[in-house]
Amino acid sequence: MRARVYVTLRNGVLDPQGEAVRHALGTLGFAGVQGVRQGKLIDLTLSATDPKAAEAEVAQMCEKLLANTVIEDYRIEVLAE
């Protein structure tokens, strides 16, 4: 079983990397880009066979390591192989 985790900064948290990308896009001629928010994509391969158990386990991983829950949100997708 596989799981995909999307980690993004919470709304209202300054995103200096996103701002740097937005600025660089502007200098490359993409002036229509008004904002960029950058995040992380994490793909996990799990031995779990139950999707609900897999999601619960990945949520624990996010809370303990994969996301800084003070400033980041996360979203989990459990994928069938």
Residue pairs with C-beta under 8 A, 6 or more apart in sequence:
1 45
1 46
1 47
1 48
1 49
1 51
1 54
1 78
1 79
1 80
1 81
2 43
2 44
2 45
2 46
2 78
2 79
2 80
2 81
3 43
3 44
3 46
3 54
3 55
3 58
3 76
3 77
3 78
3 79
4 41
4 42
4 43
4 44
4 76
4 77
4 79
5 40
5 41
5 42
5 43
5 44
5 58
5 61
5 62
5 66
5 67
5 74
5 75
5 76
5 77
6 39
6 40
6 41
6 74
6 75
6 77
7 39
7 40
7 41
7 42
7 62
7 66
7 67
7 72
7 73
7 74
8 37
8 39
8 40
8 72
8 73
8 74
9 15
9 18
9 37
9 38
9 39
9 71
9 72
9 73
10 71
10 72
10 73
13 71
13 72
15 36
15 37
15 38
17 38
18 35
18 36
18 37
18 38
19 36
21 36
21 38
22 33
22 34
22 35
22 36
25 33
25 36
26 33
39 72
42 66
44 58
44 61
46 54
46 57
46 58
48 54
48 57
51 78
51 80
54 78
55 76
55 78
58 76
58 78
59 76
62 69
62 74
62 76
63 69
66 74
67 73
67 74
